[in-house]
Amino acid sequence: MLYGPHGSGRRQTIEDLRAILPATMQVVYISMRDHCTDLNSLLNTANQQAGLSKGHDLYQILDALESSHEESLIILHNFDEIRNPQAVNGGYHRDFFDTLNSIAIRPGLSLLCICEYVHQNFLIDGNGDTVTGTGLNAAELELPEL
C-alpha cells in the first residue's frame, strides 16, 4: 500500500511506475473514485481491462489473470474513497477484502493500493461504524515529501 496526503505525488508515482513496468505485464488500473459505491461497476471495469466478458466476480478475474499472464499488477488508486457509508450498500463487504488479500499468495499477481491514509479497516457502515475485517494485509510505504 502506497500512501501520502493529497499533493504528495501519488499520481506521478503511478505514471512513473507504469513507464518502467515490463511490456509483458498485464496492468489493471482502477480509480476507486469512480467505483467507490458500486462494486459491480468496479467488476465491469476489471473484466474489461482483463479482457474478459462481463459477469465475472473478483475471484474469477484473479484466476483469469493468474492463468493468462506471466505477471499481472492490479492498481487501485484512491483506495480510501471506499471509506464511505455508501460502499457497503454498493456491494463491498469483507469477502472483497478477503479476495484482495488472497493476491499475496497467488503466483504472478500483485496488488498496489494507493491511499491518502492507512486504515485498519476501510469500510464503514451507514451508522459510521467501522466494519471489522476490511483491512489490507499489505506492506505500507509512505511517499516522502517532495
VEXFI-78078 format. One record per residue (C-alpha): x, y, z. Coordinates in steps of 0.05 Angstrom, whole numbers. Layout:
BEGIN
+--------+--------+--------+
!     px !     py !     pz !
+--------+--------+--------+
!      X !      Y !      Z !
...
+--------+--------+--------+
This chain:
BEGIN
+--------+--------+--------+
!     px !     py !     pz !
+--------+--------+--------+
!      0 !      0 !      0 !
!     28 !     67 !    -22 !
!      2 !    126 !     17 !
!     12 !    200 !     22 !
!    -32 !    262 !     30 !
!    -63 !    299 !    -28 !
!     -9 !    333 !    -69 !
!     46 !    286 !    -48 !
!     58 !    257 !   -118 !
!     17 !    193 !   -116 !
!     -8 !    202 !   -187 !
!     61 !    218 !   -214 !
!     89 !    158 !   -178 !
!     39 !    113 !   -213 !
!     56 !    144 !   -281 !
!    130 !    133 !   -268 !
!    118 !     62 !   -246 !
!     76 !     45 !   -307 !
!    131 !     73 !   -352 !
!    182 !     24 !   -325 !
!    140 !    -39 !   -319 !
!    155 !    -95 !   -368 !
!    112 !    -93 !   -431 !
!     92 !   -165 !   -417 !
!     60 !   -146 !   -351 !
!    -16 !   -141 !   -351 !
!    -37 !    -78 !   -312 !
!   -107 !    -69 !   -288 !
!   -114 !      4 !   -265 !
!   -177 !     26 !   -230 !
!   -192 !     92 !   -196 !
!   -235 !     77 !   -136 !
!   -262 !    148 !   -140 !
!   -303 !    123 !   -199 !
!   -326 !     58 !   -166 !
!   -326 !     71 !    -91 !
!   -400 !     59 !    -82 !
!   -413 !      7 !   -136 !
!   -376 !    -60 !   -135 !
!   -410 !    -82 !   -199 !
!   -381 !    -22 !   -237 !
!   -312 !    -39 !   -210 !
!   -320 !   -111 !   -232 !
!   -343 !    -89 !   -302 !
!   -282 !    -45 !   -309 !
!   -236 !   -100 !   -284 !
!   -267 !   -151 !   -331 !
!   -258 !   -104 !   -390 !
!   -185 !    -89 !   -373 !
!   -170 !   -162 !   -362 !
!   -201 !   -179 !   -430 !
!   -260 !   -217 !   -401 !
!   -334 !   -214 !   -413 !
!   -378 !   -181 !   -361 !
!   -404 !   -223 !   -304 !
!   -341 !   -250 !   -272 !
!   -332 !   -237 !   -198 !
!   -266 !   -214 !   -169 !
!   -242 !   -284 !   -153 !
!   -254 !   -306 !   -225 !
!   -218 !   -244 !   -252 !
!   -158 !   -261 !   -209 !
!   -159 !   -333 !   -233 !
!   -160 !   -310 !   -305 !
!   -103 !   -261 !   -295 !
!    -63 !   -314 !   -259 !
!    -71 !   -365 !   -314 !
!    -65 !   -319 !   -375 !
!     -6 !   -274 !   -359 !
!     64 !   -285 !   -332 !
!     55 !   -225 !   -286 !
!     -4 !   -180 !   -270 !
!    -10 !   -119 !   -228 !
!    -75 !    -91 !   -202 !
!    -72 !    -18 !   -183 !
!   -129 !     10 !   -142 !
!   -118 !     85 !   -139 !
!   -154 !    129 !    -89 !
!   -169 !     66 !    -50 !
!   -191 !    103 !     13 !
!   -250 !    131 !    -27 !
!   -283 !     65 !     -9 !
!   -285 !     91 !     62 !
!   -355 !    118 !     59 !
!   -422 !     92 !     83 !
!   -449 !     80 !     12 !
!   -395 !     29 !     -4 !
!   -428 !    -26 !     37 !
!   -495 !    -11 !      3 !
!   -459 !    -15 !    -63 !
!   -436 !    -87 !    -52 !
!   -369 !    -81 !    -16 !
!   -362 !   -129 !     42 !
!   -310 !   -169 !     79 !
!   -305 !   -220 !     23 !
!   -280 !   -165 !    -24 !
!   -222 !   -153 !     24 !
!   -210 !   -227 !     34 !
!   -204 !   -235 !    -42 !
!   -157 !   -176 !    -47 !
!   -114 !   -203 !      9 !
!   -111 !   -271 !    -27 !
!    -70 !   -238 !    -82 !
!     -9 !   -244 !    -36 !
!     -9 !   -320 !    -45 !
!    -24 !   -321 !   -119 !
!     38 !   -330 !   -163 !
!     49 !   -274 !   -213 !
!     -5 !   -229 !   -184 !
!      9 !   -164 !   -146 !
!    -35 !   -111 !   -116 !
!    -19 !    -38 !   -106 !
!    -69 !      4 !    -69 !
!    -56 !     79 !    -67 !
!    -87 !    118 !    -10 !
!    -82 !    184 !     26 !
!    -83 !    149 !     94 !
!    -76 !     79 !    121 !
!   -136 !     50 !    157 !
!   -141 !    -13 !    199 !
!   -209 !    -25 !    167 !
!   -232 !     12 !    105 !
!   -307 !      0 !    105 !
!   -355 !     39 !    148 !
!   -429 !     24 !    153 !
!   -488 !     71 !    148 !
!   -481 !     89 !    222 !
!   -408 !    109 !    212 !
!   -382 !     48 !    249 !
!   -321 !     12 !    224 !
!   -333 !    -56 !    192 !
!   -282 !   -103 !    221 !
!   -244 !   -150 !    175 !
!   -239 !    -98 !    120 !
!   -165 !    -83 !    123 !
!   -110 !    -98 !     75 !
!    -53 !   -145 !     93 !
!     -1 !   -105 !     56 !
!     65 !    -71 !     66 !
!     57 !      3 !     77 !
!    101 !     52 !     41 !
!     94 !    126 !     55 !
!    112 !    174 !     -1 !
!    167 !    221 !     22 !
!    155 !    295 !     19 !
!    170 !    326 !    -49 !
+--------+--------+--------+
